[in-house]
Amino acid sequence: MLDVKYNIKGLISSIYECQKKIIINRRFIRELEEEGGDSRQLLKENLELERKISEYQKELRKKYQFSY
């Protein structure tokens, strides 16, 4: 049971980290667009981070379902 709780906390932490990176990237994207810079790489990174969040959420639901 402790192992499941540890894994759940780890997944939640991973989701938060991805969300923080997305927020930071959005700020950089906004600045780049104002300056006329290329923001494609950051947009790709955000898509990848959103995909990771989705995977973490699926895994979290699966583990949470079996922890009770």
N, C-alpha and C positions, 0 to 999 in steps of 0.2 A: 504494500500500500504506500509506503514512503517513497518507493522508487517511482510509482505513478505520479505522486504529487510533485516530486522533483522534476520529472519530465514535463508535467503541465506547466510548472513555473518557468522552466527553460523555454518552452514554446511561447508562452506569453511574453517573456523577455525578448525573444527573437522578433516577435510581431512588433513590439514597441520600438526596437532598434530600426527595423525596416521603415516604420512610420516616421521616425525622426529623420532618417536619411531622405525620405521622400519630401518632407517639409523643407529641409535644407536645399535639396535640388530644385524645388519649385522657386525658392528665392533666387538662386543662381540663374535659373531659366529666365525669370522675369528681368533680372539685370542684363543678361545677355541679349534678350530681345529688345530692351530699351537701347542698347548700344549697337544693335544690328549684328550681333554675333551669332554663331552657329550653336544651337542648343540641342541638336539631334542626339548627341551622345547621352546627355542627361535625360532626355525623354525616353530613350531606350532603357537606361538604367532604372528609371521610375517604373516602366512597364515590367521589367524583370523583378523589381522589388514587390510590386503589386501581385505578381504571380507567386512569389515566395510566400507572401502573406496569405494568399488563398490556400496554398498547400499547408502552411502551418495551421490555419483555421480548420481545415479538413481533418488533419491529424489530431488537433486538440479536441474536436467534437468526438472523434473515435475513442480517444483515451478517456475523455470525461464520461462518455457513455458507459464504459466498463469499470469506472472507478467507484461507482455507487451500486 
